[in-house]
Amino acid sequence: MAYGLVYDYLNGQCIEAHNYFGAHFGEENGKKFVTFRLYAPGASDVSVIGEWNSWDFTKDKMNKIDEAGVWELTIPNLTNYQCYKFHFKNAKGEYVDKIDPFAFFSELRPGTCSRLFDNRFFQWHDDSWLRKRDRNFDKPMSIYEMHLGSWKGKAEDGHLLSYEEIGDYIIPYLKEHGFTHVEFMPLVQYPFDGSWGYQATGFFSIDSRYGNPFQLMSLINRLHQNGIGAIIDFAPVHFASDEWALAQYDGTYLFEYGNEWRMSPWGSLHFDLGKDPVRSFLMSAINYFIDYFHFDGVRIDAVSNIIYHNGDANLGVNGGGLEFLKRLTSKLHLAHDKVMLIAEDSTAYAGTTKDPKIGGLGFDYKWDLGWMNDTLKYYAKDPVYKKWEHYNITFSMAYFYSDNFMLPLSHDEVVHGKGTIINKMWGDYYEKFALLRNLYTYQFSHPGKKLNFMGNELGSFDEWDESKSLPWVLKTYPAHDSISRLMRDLNLIYRHEKAMYFEEHNPTHFHWLMVDNANDSIYAFQRNVDKDTLIFVFNMTSNYYESYSIPLLESGTYEEIFNSDKDVYGGSNQYNGLPLNSELGSFEGLPAHINIKLASFGACIFKKIK
């Protein structure tokens, strides 16, 4: 078995390398031991140094068990949390101390050691969840993206809340607000807080800021018991350049490029995804999180930088990167057919969510960053000029059926001087809130799964700062608390109305009712499934209409089930109270219309009464 696994690892076909390499506890005749295995073909004179041998490199020498460069040693009587590193002579003739690339746990920064952890015997209680979970193609999926350390902030005594402690707060919050999933920004080991986990050093090592692997398992176990899915963000493009970590690990460019592509745009080191052992390393890391931690989905960061060198199509396709993605999605879907793979892909590459057998990349979902950019650009415009930007709203449906899209308003949009979501809205204080309510209604109404970064529901004017808690004091202000109420109600309507999520990629379920009304900047469309029909109307200007004609495909009686201008959301209460009967004919040439009250910057949802 070991020979076959090493062979597969060297040939880029292994997704279970974590079950062989690294530090593994075992027992024999009642005695415990740890077996260390390291892949370092450029190394010689390899030792395990740690707390138990006083960091003496002469005591625990490893044996080279394979000419490919695999080293092994079994040491008895070791315990959880003991620190260790590998000490060896590298290909340059230098003696170095390096972390274990496959370590399951690590010292809290600024410490740099790997730590022993026996992760075998956690008691899971989520069988019923695992049996029924799937990739949610025909189910509602509203994701709450969060940075674990800054959601609640530190405890009163100054310590960062553990995975378990955060669970006490986040689980009831997610349930109260109607989110179906939570997506955690990277939870692997990383040294610099400001990288948010996207520049990692330990790709199998759980972030020790918040506790040990069992504590993370406990959090996910509780999420599942409460009907909430868990997604992890993973960055396989690059890694931190710290010399004690993966950089020139054995004196060669074992993990990174050795040419002009070595440095990433972020100052980190690019993984060379054309190397088969690197592919096995990363595929195994992602599989480890799914297998050991029961994650329901993995979001792959910066896919554009995998498809193209430095994410620039002008620099050409990265063939090694494309092969890595196809191999990754194919193997993980084969091993975990109910787990979602999500691409954060800003390119126009054709077929990100298509099957690799027909030239696609094999993801289940792709972030629609084009929708996000066009939409936020439009909402930032003075209404006087929106008539010339009308296509920014209509264009997304022109390509929607080309891939399986997710609509993100993510952490990237609320940092680095970009302003928060509400700050991007045009207008004065009141108008910004009205447009924000309109925007969120539009996001939930548009086909595609939903993702919102933590704090979007607070309407905060202050950018996110990873060193601070979210500004929860805003909940004491009615205007901000009303946005939370709006987000909750949109989630509940979204989850209740089948027409808002079922068979989204069937074009017969979506119809523009008012698509070219640039002069008034009013949009209307219909979504229908079976006998359920919903009408969505958006007024993108400050004009108020006591009666506005909305064309219809079907005659009947329509009841308003949501209006963003209601006072409970902070609006002026210009809504349609009683059911509306349609009348024959419309100026759009459709067979019928209804006359509705349409508030300034108002957004409405109507349901046809059966």
C-alpha positions as CSV (number, residue, x, y, z in Angstrom):
1,M,0.0,0.0,0.0
2,A,2.8,2.4,1.0
3,Y,4.6,1.8,-2.3
4,G,1.5,2.4,-4.3
5,L,0.7,5.6,-2.4
6,V,4.2,7.0,-2.9
7,Y,4.0,6.1,-6.6
8,D,0.7,7.9,-6.9
9,Y,2.1,10.8,-5.0
10,L,5.0,11.2,-7.3
11,N,2.7,10.9,-10.4
12,G,0.3,13.5,-9.2
13,Q,-2.6,11.1,-8.7
14,C,-2.8,10.9,-4.9
15,I,-5.5,12.6,-2.7
16,E,-4.7,10.7,0.5
17,A,-1.0,11.6,1.1
18,H,-2.0,12.9,4.5
19,N,-2.6,9.3,5.6
20,Y,1.0,8.4,5.0
21,F,3.3,11.5,5.2
22,G,3.5,13.6,8.4
23,A,3.4,12.4,12.0
24,H,1.0,9.6,12.8
25,F,0.2,8.1,16.1
26,G,-0.1,4.3,16.5
27,E,-0.2,1.6,19.1
28,E,1.3,-1.9,19.3
29,N,1.1,-4.3,22.2
30,G,-0.3,-1.4,24.3
31,K,2.5,0.9,23.6
32,K,2.0,4.2,21.7
33,F,4.4,5.6,19.1
34,V,4.6,8.2,16.3
35,T,5.8,7.4,12.8
36,F,7.3,10.4,10.9
37,R,7.5,10.4,7.2
38,L,9.0,13.1,5.0
39,Y,9.3,13.6,1.3
40,A,12.5,15.6,0.7
41,P,14.5,14.2,-2.3
42,G,17.1,16.9,-2.0
43,A,17.8,16.3,1.7
44,S,20.4,14.1,3.4
45,D,21.3,13.4,7.0
46,V,17.7,13.9,8.1
47,S,16.7,14.1,11.8
48,V,13.5,14.7,13.8
49,I,14.2,17.3,16.5
50,G,11.7,18.1,19.2
51,E,10.9,18.8,22.8
52,W,11.3,15.2,23.8
53,N,15.0,15.0,22.6
54,S,15.9,18.6,23.6
55,W,16.2,19.5,19.9
56,D,19.3,17.3,19.6
57,F,19.7,16.4,16.0
58,T,22.0,13.5,16.8
59,K,19.3,11.4,18.6
60,D,16.5,10.7,16.2
61,K,18.0,10.1,12.7
62,M,15.5,9.3,10.0
63,N,16.0,6.4,7.5
64,K,15.7,6.9,3.7
65,I,13.3,4.2,2.7
66,D,12.8,5.0,-0.9
67,E,15.2,6.4,-3.6
68,A,12.6,8.9,-4.5
69,G,13.4,10.8,-1.3
70,V,11.1,9.4,1.4
71,W,12.4,9.4,4.9
72,E,10.9,7.6,7.9
73,L,11.4,7.1,11.7
74,T,9.2,5.7,14.5
75,I,9.6,7.1,18.0
76,P,7.8,5.7,21.1
77,N,6.2,7.5,24.0
78,L,5.4,10.8,22.4
79,T,2.3,12.8,23.3
80,N,-0.1,15.4,21.8
81,Y,1.1,19.0,21.4
82,Q,4.9,18.3,21.5
83,C,6.7,20.6,19.2
84,Y,9.0,19.3,16.4
85,K,10.8,20.1,13.2
86,F,12.9,18.3,10.6
87,H,16.6,19.0,10.6
88,F,18.6,18.1,7.5
89,K,21.3,19.0,5.1
90,N,19.7,20.4,2.0
91,A,20.7,20.2,-1.7
92,K,22.9,23.4,-1.2
93,G,24.9,21.7,1.6
94,E,23.3,23.9,4.3
95,Y,21.8,22.5,7.5
96,V,18.3,23.8,8.0
97,D,15.3,23.3,10.3
98,K,12.0,23.0,8.5
99,I,8.4,22.5,9.5
100,D,6.6,19.3,8.6
101,P,4.6,20.1,5.4
102,F,2.0,17.5,6.5
103,A,1.7,18.6,10.1
104,F,-1.8,18.4,11.5
105,F,-1.2,21.2,14.1
106,S,1.3,24.0,14.7
107,E,2.6,26.4,17.2
108,L,0.6,29.7,17.6
109,R,2.4,32.5,15.8
110,P,5.0,33.9,16.2
111,G,6.1,30.3,17.0
112,T,7.1,28.3,13.9
113,C,7.2,24.7,15.0
114,S,4.9,21.8,14.0
115,R,3.1,20.1,16.8
116,L,2.0,16.5,17.3
117,F,-1.7,15.8,17.3
118,D,-3.6,12.5,17.2
119,N,-6.7,13.4,15.1
120,R,-8.1,9.9,14.8
121,F,-10.8,9.5,17.4
122,F,-13.2,12.4,17.3
123,Q,-16.8,11.2,18.0
124,W,-19.0,12.6,15.2
125,H,-22.8,12.9,15.6
126,D,-23.7,14.2,12.1
127,D,-24.6,11.0,10.3
128,S,-28.1,12.2,9.4
129,W,-26.8,15.4,7.9
130,L,-24.1,13.6,5.8
131,R,-26.7,11.1,4.5
132,K,-29.0,13.9,3.1
133,R,-26.5,16.5,2.0
134,D,-25.8,17.1,-1.7
135,R,-24.4,19.8,-4.0
136,N,-27.6,21.9,-3.7
137,F,-28.2,22.5,-7.4
138,D,-32.0,22.6,-6.9
139,K,-32.0,23.9,-3.3
140,P,-31.7,27.4,-1.8
141,M,-28.2,28.2,-0.8
142,S,-27.4,31.5,1.0
143,I,-23.9,31.6,2.3
144,Y,-22.6,33.7,5.2
145,E,-18.8,34.3,4.6
146,M,-16.9,35.0,7.8
147,H,-13.4,35.7,9.2
148,L,-13.4,33.7,12.4
149,G,-11.3,36.0,14.5
150,S,-13.0,39.3,13.7
151,W,-16.7,38.3,13.7
152,K,-17.1,38.4,17.5
153,G,-13.7,39.7,18.4
154,K,-11.7,38.9,21.5
155,A,-13.2,37.8,24.8
156,E,-13.2,40.2,27.8
157,D,-9.9,38.8,29.0
158,G,-8.3,39.5,25.6
159,H,-8.1,35.9,24.2
160,L,-9.3,35.0,20.8
161,L,-12.5,32.9,21.0
162,S,-11.9,29.2,20.3
163,Y,-13.8,27.3,17.5
164,E,-16.1,26.0,20.2
165,E,-16.7,29.4,21.8
166,I,-17.5,31.0,18.5
167,G,-20.0,28.2,17.8
168,D,-22.0,29.3,20.9
169,Y,-22.7,32.6,19.1
170,I,-22.5,32.0,15.4
171,I,-24.9,29.0,15.2
172,P,-27.9,30.8,16.7
173,Y,-27.1,33.9,14.6
174,L,-27.0,31.9,11.4
175,K,-30.3,30.2,12.2
176,E,-32.0,33.4,13.2
177,H,-31.0,35.1,10.0
178,G,-31.9,32.2,7.7
179,F,-28.5,31.4,6.2
180,T,-28.1,27.9,4.9
181,H,-24.3,27.7,4.9
182,V,-21.3,29.4,6.5
183,E,-18.1,29.8,4.6
184,F,-14.9,30.2,6.6
185,M,-12.0,32.2,5.3
186,P,-8.9,30.0,5.3
187,L,-8.4,28.0,8.5
188,V,-4.9,26.7,7.7
189,Q,-1.8,27.8,9.6
190,Y,-0.5,31.2,8.5
191,P,2.0,33.6,10.2
192,F,0.8,37.1,9.2
193,D,-2.6,38.1,10.5
194,G,-3.1,40.6,7.7
195,S,-3.0,37.8,5.0
196,W,-6.3,36.5,6.4
197,G,-5.0,32.9,5.8
198,Y,-4.4,33.3,2.1
199,Q,-0.6,33.1,2.5
200,A,-0.2,29.9,4.4
201,T,2.7,27.8,5.8
202,G,0.8,24.7,6.9
203,F,-1.7,23.3,4.4
204,F,-2.8,20.4,6.6
205,S,-2.4,22.3,9.9
206,I,-5.5,23.8,11.5
207,D,-5.2,27.5,12.4
208,S,-4.0,27.3,16.0
209,R,-5.3,30.8,16.8
210,Y,-8.7,29.3,17.6
211,G,-7.7,25.9,19.0
212,N,-6.9,22.3,17.9
213,P,-8.4,20.1,15.2
214,F,-10.9,18.4,17.5
215,Q,-12.3,21.9,18.4
216,L,-12.9,22.7,14.8
217,M,-14.5,19.3,14.3
218,S,-16.7,20.1,17.2
219,L,-17.8,23.4,15.6
220,I,-18.7,21.7,12.3
221,N,-20.4,18.8,14.1
222,R,-22.7,21.3,15.9
223,L,-23.3,23.3,12.7
224,H,-24.5,20.1,11.0
225,Q,-26.7,19.2,14.0
226,N,-28.4,22.5,13.5
227,G,-28.9,22.1,9.8
228,I,-26.2,24.5,8.6
229,G,-23.6,23.5,6.0
230,A,-19.9,24.4,6.3
231,I,-17.6,25.5,3.5
232,I,-13.9,26.2,3.7
233,D,-11.9,28.7,1.7
234,F,-8.7,27.2,0.3
235,A,-5.8,28.9,-1.5
236,P,-3.8,26.5,-3.6
237,V,-2.1,29.2,-5.8
238,H,0.6,30.4,-3.5
239,F,2.2,30.1,0.0
240,A,4.1,32.3,2.4
241,S,7.8,32.8,1.6
242,D,9.1,32.3,5.2
243,E,12.4,30.3,5.1
244,W,11.4,27.9,7.9
245,A,8.4,26.8,5.9
246,L,8.0,25.5,2.3
247,A,10.3,27.9,0.5
248,Q,13.1,26.0,-1.2
249,Y,12.2,23.3,1.2
250,D,15.0,20.8,0.6
251,G,17.3,23.3,-1.1
252,T,15.5,22.8,-4.4
253,Y,12.3,24.5,-5.7
254,L,10.3,21.5,-4.4
255,F,7.0,23.3,-4.2
256,E,7.5,26.5,-6.1
257,Y,8.5,27.6,-9.6
258,G,12.2,28.1,-10.2
259,N,11.7,30.6,-13.0
260,E,10.0,34.0,-13.6
261,W,6.7,32.7,-12.3
262,R,8.2,32.0,-8.8
263,M,6.9,35.2,-7.1
264,S,3.2,35.9,-7.0
265,P,1.6,39.4,-7.2
266,W,1.1,39.2,-3.4
267,G,4.8,38.8,-2.6
268,S,4.4,35.1,-1.8
269,L,5.6,32.1,-3.8
270,H,3.6,30.4,-6.5
271,F,3.0,26.7,-6.3
272,D,4.3,25.1,-9.4
273,L,1.1,23.3,-10.4
274,G,2.9,21.5,-13.3
275,K,4.8,19.3,-10.8
276,D,3.0,16.1,-10.0
277,P,4.1,15.9,-6.3
278,V,2.8,19.4,-5.8
279,R,-0.6,18.4,-7.3
280,S,-0.8,15.4,-5.0
281,F,0.2,17.6,-2.0
282,L,-2.6,20.2,-2.7
283,M,-5.3,17.7,-3.7
284,S,-4.6,15.7,-0.5
285,A,-4.7,18.9,1.6
286,I,-8.2,19.7,0.3
287,N,-9.3,16.1,0.6
288,Y,-8.1,16.1,4.2
289,F,-10.4,18.9,5.2
290,I,-13.4,17.2,3.5
291,D,-12.5,13.7,4.9
292,Y,-11.5,14.6,8.5
293,F,-13.5,17.7,9.1
294,H,-16.7,16.9,7.2
295,F,-16.7,20.2,5.2
296,D,-19.6,20.3,2.8
297,G,-17.9,22.5,0.2
298,V,-14.5,24.0,-0.7
299,R,-14.1,27.4,-2.3
300,I,-10.9,27.5,-4.4
301,D,-9.3,31.0,-4.2
302,A,-7.9,32.9,-7.2
303,V,-8.7,30.4,-9.9
304,S,-7.8,33.0,-12.5
305,N,-4.2,32.8,-11.3
306,I,-4.3,29.0,-11.9
307,I,-5.8,29.3,-15.4
308,Y,-3.5,32.1,-16.5
309,H,0.0,33.0,-15.3
310,N,-0.5,35.8,-12.7
311,G,-4.1,35.8,-13.7
312,D,-3.3,37.7,-16.9
313,A,-4.8,36.1,-20.1
314,N,-2.2,38.1,-22.1
315,L,0.5,36.0,-20.5
316,G,-1.0,32.8,-21.7
317,V,-2.8,29.7,-20.3
318,N,-1.0,27.9,-17.5
319,G,-1.2,24.3,-18.8
320,G,0.0,22.8,-15.6
321,G,-2.7,24.8,-13.7
322,L,-5.5,23.7,-15.9
323,E,-4.5,20.0,-15.6
324,F,-4.3,20.4,-11.8
325,L,-7.9,21.8,-11.7
326,K,-9.3,19.1,-13.8
327,R,-7.6,16.4,-11.8
328,L,-8.6,18.0,-8.6
329,T,-12.3,18.3,-9.4
330,S,-12.5,14.9,-11.0
331,K,-10.8,13.0,-8.1
332,L,-12.6,14.9,-5.3
333,H,-16.0,14.4,-6.9
334,L,-15.3,10.7,-7.3
335,A,-14.3,10.4,-3.7
336,H,-17.0,12.8,-2.3
337,D,-19.9,13.0,-4.8
338,K,-22.0,15.2,-2.4
339,V,-19.4,17.8,-1.7
340,M,-19.4,21.2,-3.5
341,L,-16.4,22.6,-5.3
342,I,-16.6,26.4,-5.8
343,A,-14.3,28.5,-8.0
344,E,-13.5,32.1,-7.3
345,D,-12.8,32.8,-11.0
346,S,-12.7,36.3,-12.5
347,T,-11.9,35.1,-16.0
348,A,-14.1,34.5,-19.0
349,Y,-12.7,31.0,-19.4
350,A,-15.3,28.9,-21.0
351,G,-16.6,26.0,-19.0
352,T,-15.5,26.5,-15.4
353,T,-18.5,24.5,-14.2
354,K,-18.6,22.1,-17.1
355,D,-17.4,18.4,-17.0
356,P,-13.7,18.0,-17.7
357,K,-14.6,15.2,-20.2
358,I,-16.0,17.9,-22.5
359,G,-13.2,20.5,-21.8
360,G,-14.5,22.1,-18.6
361,L,-12.8,22.5,-15.3
362,G,-15.3,20.5,-13.3
363,F,-16.4,22.9,-10.6
364,D,-20.0,22.9,-9.3
365,Y,-20.2,26.7,-8.9
366,K,-18.4,29.8,-10.2
367,W,-18.4,33.2,-8.5
368,D,-20.1,35.6,-10.8
369,L,-17.6,38.5,-10.3
370,G,-18.8,40.1,-13.5
371,W,-22.3,40.4,-12.0
372,M,-20.8,41.8,-8.8
373,N,-18.7,44.4,-10.6
374,D,-21.5,45.5,-13.0
375,T,-24.0,45.7,-10.3
376,L,-22.0,47.7,-7.8
377,K,-20.9,50.1,-10.6
378,Y,-24.6,50.6,-11.5
379,Y,-25.7,51.2,-7.9
380,A,-23.0,53.8,-7.5
381,K,-24.3,55.9,-10.4
382,D,-26.3,59.1,-10.0
383,P,-29.8,58.1,-11.1
384,V,-29.6,60.9,-13.8
385,Y,-27.0,58.8,-15.6
386,K,-28.3,55.3,-15.0
387,K,-30.2,55.3,-18.3
388,W,-26.8,55.1,-20.1
389,E,-25.7,52.2,-17.8
390,H,-28.9,50.2,-18.2
391,Y,-27.1,47.1,-19.6
392,N,-25.1,46.7,-16.4
393,I,-28.2,45.1,-14.9
394,T,-29.5,43.2,-17.9
395,F,-26.2,41.8,-19.1
396,S,-25.8,39.2,-16.5
397,M,-28.7,37.1,-17.8
398,A,-27.2,37.2,-21.3
399,Y,-24.5,34.8,-20.1
400,F,-26.0,33.3,-17.0
401,Y,-26.7,29.9,-18.6
402,S,-23.1,29.5,-19.7
403,D,-21.9,28.4,-16.2
404,N,-23.4,27.6,-12.8
405,F,-23.1,30.9,-11.0
406,M,-23.0,32.2,-7.4
407,L,-23.6,35.9,-6.7
408,P,-21.0,37.1,-4.2
409,L,-20.8,40.3,-2.2
410,S,-17.6,39.1,-0.5
411,H,-14.8,40.3,1.8
412,D,-12.9,41.6,-1.2
413,E,-15.4,44.3,-1.7
414,V,-15.2,45.9,1.8
415,V,-11.5,46.4,2.3
416,H,-8.4,48.3,1.0
417,G,-10.2,51.6,0.5
418,K,-13.0,50.2,-1.6
419,G,-15.6,51.2,0.9
420,T,-18.3,49.0,2.4
421,I,-21.4,47.9,0.4
422,I,-23.5,50.7,1.7
423,N,-20.7,53.2,1.0
424,K,-20.8,52.2,-2.6
425,M,-24.4,53.2,-2.9
426,W,-25.2,56.6,-4.5
427,G,-26.8,59.4,-2.6
428,D,-27.3,60.8,0.9
429,Y,-27.7,58.9,4.1
430,Y,-31.3,57.9,3.6
431,E,-30.9,57.2,-0.2
432,K,-27.9,54.9,0.5
433,F,-30.0,52.8,2.8
434,A,-32.9,52.7,0.3
435,L,-30.5,51.6,-2.4
436,L,-28.9,49.0,-0.2
437,R,-32.3,47.5,0.5
438,N,-32.9,47.5,-3.3
439,L,-29.5,45.8,-3.9
440,Y,-30.0,43.0,-1.5
441,T,-33.5,42.4,-2.9
442,Y,-32.0,42.3,-6.4
443,Q,-29.3,39.8,-5.3
444,F,-31.8,37.4,-3.8
445,S,-34.2,37.8,-6.8
446,H,-31.6,37.2,-9.5
447,P,-31.0,33.5,-10.4
448,G,-27.8,32.1,-8.8
449,K,-26.8,31.0,-5.3
450,K,-26.1,33.8,-2.8
451,L,-23.1,34.8,-0.7
452,N,-22.7,37.7,1.7
453,F,-19.7,38.7,3.8
454,M,-20.2,39.1,7.5
455,G,-21.3,42.7,8.3
456,N,-23.1,43.2,5.0
457,E,-26.3,42.7,7.1
458,L,-25.4,45.5,9.4
459,G,-25.0,48.3,6.8
460,S,-21.7,49.4,8.3
461,F,-20.0,52.4,6.9
462,D,-16.6,51.3,8.3
463,E,-14.5,48.9,6.2
464,W,-13.8,45.5,7.6
465,D,-10.6,45.3,9.8
466,E,-9.4,41.8,10.6
467,S,-8.0,43.0,14.0
468,K,-11.4,44.3,15.2
469,S,-14.8,42.9,16.0
470,L,-17.7,43.7,13.7
471,P,-19.5,46.9,14.9
472,W,-22.3,45.2,16.7
473,V,-23.3,48.4,18.4
474,L,-25.0,49.3,15.0
475,K,-27.7,46.8,16.0
476,T,-28.9,49.5,18.5
477,Y,-29.6,51.9,15.6
478,P,-32.9,51.3,13.9
479,A,-31.6,52.0,10.3
480,H,-28.9,49.4,10.7
481,D,-31.0,46.9,12.6
482,S,-33.6,47.1,9.8
483,I,-31.0,45.9,7.3
484,S,-30.5,42.8,9.4
485,R,-34.3,42.3,9.4
486,L,-34.4,42.7,5.6
487,M,-31.6,40.2,5.1
488,R,-33.4,37.7,7.4
489,D,-36.7,38.1,5.6
490,L,-35.1,37.8,2.2
491,N,-33.4,34.6,3.3
492,L,-36.7,33.2,4.6
493,I,-38.6,34.1,1.4
494,Y,-35.8,32.7,-0.8
495,R,-35.9,29.4,1.1
496,H,-39.7,29.2,1.0
497,E,-40.3,30.1,-2.6
498,K,-39.4,27.3,-5.0
499,A,-39.4,29.6,-8.0
500,M,-36.4,31.5,-6.5
501,Y,-34.1,28.5,-6.5
502,F,-35.4,25.4,-8.4
503,E,-33.9,24.6,-11.8
504,E,-32.3,28.0,-12.1
505,H,-30.5,27.0,-15.3
506,N,-33.6,26.1,-17.1
507,P,-34.2,29.3,-19.2
508,T,-37.9,28.6,-19.4
509,H,-38.2,29.6,-15.7
510,F,-37.0,33.2,-16.3
511,H,-38.6,35.9,-18.4
512,W,-37.9,39.6,-18.7
513,L,-41.1,41.6,-18.4
514,M,-39.5,45.0,-18.5
515,V,-35.9,45.0,-19.9
516,D,-35.5,48.1,-22.0
517,N,-37.0,50.8,-19.9
518,A,-33.9,52.8,-19.6
519,N,-35.6,56.2,-19.4
520,D,-37.3,55.3,-16.1
521,S,-34.6,52.8,-15.0
522,I,-37.2,50.3,-13.9
523,Y,-36.7,46.6,-14.4
524,A,-39.2,43.7,-14.0
525,F,-38.9,40.0,-14.5
526,Q,-40.8,36.8,-13.8
527,R,-39.6,33.5,-12.3
528,N,-41.9,30.5,-12.3
529,V,-41.7,26.8,-11.4
530,D,-44.6,24.5,-11.9
531,K,-47.7,26.6,-10.9
532,D,-45.7,29.1,-8.8
533,T,-45.1,32.5,-10.4
534,L,-43.2,35.4,-8.9
535,I,-42.9,38.9,-10.3
536,F,-39.9,41.1,-9.3
537,V,-39.9,44.9,-9.8
538,F,-37.0,47.3,-9.2
539,N,-37.1,51.1,-9.3
540,M,-33.5,52.4,-9.6
541,T,-34.3,56.1,-9.2
542,S,-35.7,58.4,-6.6
543,N,-38.9,58.9,-8.5
544,Y,-42.1,57.8,-6.7
545,Y,-45.0,56.3,-8.6
546,E,-48.5,56.1,-7.1
547,S,-49.5,53.9,-10.0
548,Y,-47.0,52.2,-12.4
549,S,-48.0,49.6,-15.1
550,I,-46.0,46.4,-15.0
551,P,-46.6,44.0,-18.0
552,L,-47.4,40.4,-17.3
553,L,-47.2,37.1,-19.2
554,E,-50.2,35.7,-17.2
555,S,-53.5,37.3,-16.2
556,G,-54.5,36.8,-12.6
557,T,-54.4,38.2,-9.1
558,Y,-51.0,39.1,-7.6
559,E,-50.2,39.6,-4.0
560,E,-47.2,41.6,-2.8
561,I,-45.1,39.3,-0.5
562,F,-42.1,41.7,0.0
563,N,-41.5,45.4,-0.3
564,S,-38.1,46.9,0.5
565,D,-39.8,50.3,1.4
566,K,-41.7,48.9,4.4
567,D,-41.1,50.7,7.6
568,V,-39.8,47.6,9.3
569,Y,-36.9,47.8,6.9
570,G,-36.4,51.5,7.4
571,G,-38.5,52.6,4.4
572,S,-41.4,55.1,4.1
573,N,-44.1,52.4,3.9
574,Q,-45.1,52.9,0.3
575,Y,-46.2,49.4,-0.4
576,N,-49.1,47.5,-2.0
577,G,-51.3,46.1,0.7
578,L,-54.2,44.4,-1.0
579,P,-53.9,41.8,-3.8
580,L,-53.9,43.3,-7.3
581,N,-56.0,42.1,-10.2
582,S,-54.5,42.2,-13.6
583,E,-56.0,44.1,-16.6
584,L,-55.8,43.2,-20.2
585,G,-53.0,44.5,-22.5
586,S,-49.7,46.3,-21.8
587,F,-47.4,48.8,-23.5
588,E,-44.8,46.0,-23.8
589,G,-47.1,44.0,-26.0
590,L,-47.7,41.3,-23.3
591,P,-51.2,40.1,-22.7
592,A,-51.8,41.7,-19.3
593,H,-50.5,44.2,-16.7
594,I,-51.0,45.2,-13.1
595,N,-50.8,48.8,-11.7
596,I,-48.6,49.0,-8.6
597,K,-47.4,51.6,-6.2
598,L,-43.7,51.9,-6.6
599,A,-41.6,53.6,-4.0
600,S,-38.5,55.7,-4.5
601,F,-35.7,53.1,-4.9
602,G,-38.3,50.5,-4.1
603,A,-38.0,46.8,-4.8
604,C,-41.1,44.5,-4.7
605,I,-41.9,40.8,-5.0
606,F,-45.4,39.7,-6.1
607,K,-46.8,36.2,-6.1
608,K,-49.6,35.0,-8.3
609,I,-52.4,33.7,-6.2
610,K,-53.4,30.2,-7.5
